[in-house]
Amino acid sequence: MLPAIPDPRGLGPTATVRLAAAAAVLLAAAVPAPASAAGWSSAQTLSSPATFIDGTGVAFGPRGDALATWTFTNGIGAGAVSGARAARRTAGAGFGPERPFATGLVR
């Protein structure tokens, strides 16, 4: 094992690592994104209101299409109604309306 090389600034190894990490973060923030980089789109509501929404998932196809899925429960107790919904997104567009989804397929 090689002996540790002393830091010429008198900083310990932890401080040196922190300093290097801070420099990397600042450098990454200073580099502009390429003009072709896509930005975030605005938020979009996919589901109608429900008492509980759970089991969310999103799958993407090779062309950028997406399918968002979720399960929901309206109400509580014996009268609660549960189901599953999905919304499809075509690449380059927003999500379409929610539609019923087979409950056995969503986990």
Secondary structure, 3 states (H helix, E strand, C coil): CCCCCCCCCCCCHHHHHHHHHHHHHHHHHHCCCCCCCCCCCCCCCCCCCCCEEEEEEEEECCCCCEEEEEEEEECCHHHCEEEEEEEEECCCCCECCCEECCHHHCC
